[in-house]
Amino acid sequence: MELREGVFIDGKWRPSTSDATFTVINPYTERPFGRATVGTAADVDAAVRSAHRAGTEGEWRKSSLED
């Protein structure tokens, strides 16, 4: 079973502030097919700060609806 370690924040994989993992279940077969890292409140805060920064300072904010 593959283990995806860390959380994807600010365009890169980084370690979570938790060592906990959980089993990922295929909804069709209902069988486990991998493990993923559990994100914490601190990880969510970092992701929200990153998203806010991208929306207020990054090139993305200059995009039009048509882009």
C-alpha positions as CSV (number, residue, x, y, z in Angstrom):
1,M,0.0,0.0,0.0
2,E,1.4,3.4,-1.0
3,L,1.9,6.0,1.7
4,R,1.6,9.7,0.7
5,E,3.7,11.4,3.4
6,G,3.1,15.1,4.2
7,V,0.7,17.8,3.1
8,F,0.6,19.8,-0.1
9,I,0.8,23.5,0.8
10,D,2.1,26.5,-1.1
11,G,2.9,24.4,-4.2
12,K,5.0,21.7,-2.5
13,W,4.9,18.7,-0.3
14,R,5.9,19.3,3.3
15,P,5.8,17.3,6.5
16,S,2.6,17.5,8.5
17,T,2.7,18.7,12.1
18,S,1.3,15.2,12.9
19,D,2.8,11.8,12.5
20,A,-0.7,10.2,12.2
21,T,-1.9,8.5,9.0
22,F,-5.2,7.0,7.8
23,T,-6.2,4.4,5.4
24,V,-7.6,5.6,2.1
25,I,-10.6,3.4,0.9
26,N,-11.6,2.9,-2.7
27,P,-15.3,3.9,-2.7
28,Y,-16.1,1.5,-5.5
29,T,-14.4,-1.7,-4.1
30,E,-14.5,-0.6,-0.5
31,R,-11.0,-1.9,-0.2
32,P,-8.0,-0.1,1.1
33,F,-5.6,1.2,-1.5
34,G,-3.2,3.6,0.3
35,R,-2.4,5.6,3.4
36,A,-2.3,9.4,3.7
37,T,-1.0,11.8,6.3
38,V,-3.5,13.4,8.7
39,G,-3.4,17.2,8.5
40,T,-3.8,19.2,11.7
41,A,-5.3,22.6,12.5
42,A,-1.8,24.1,12.1
43,D,-1.5,22.6,8.6
44,V,-5.0,24.0,7.7
45,D,-3.9,27.5,8.9
46,A,-0.7,27.3,6.8
47,A,-2.8,26.3,3.7
48,V,-5.3,29.1,4.3
49,R,-2.5,31.6,4.7
50,S,-0.9,30.3,1.4
51,A,-4.3,30.5,-0.4
52,H,-4.9,34.0,0.9
53,R,-1.4,35.2,-0.2
54,A,-2.0,33.7,-3.6
55,G,-5.3,35.4,-4.0
56,T,-4.1,38.8,-2.8
57,E,-0.4,39.0,-3.9
58,G,0.1,36.3,-6.6
59,E,-0.3,36.4,-10.4
60,W,-3.5,34.4,-10.0
61,R,-5.4,37.4,-8.7
62,K,-4.8,39.2,-12.0
63,S,-6.6,36.6,-14.0
64,S,-9.9,37.3,-15.6
65,L,-12.9,35.0,-15.4
66,E,-12.3,34.1,-19.0
67,D,-8.8,32.8,-18.1
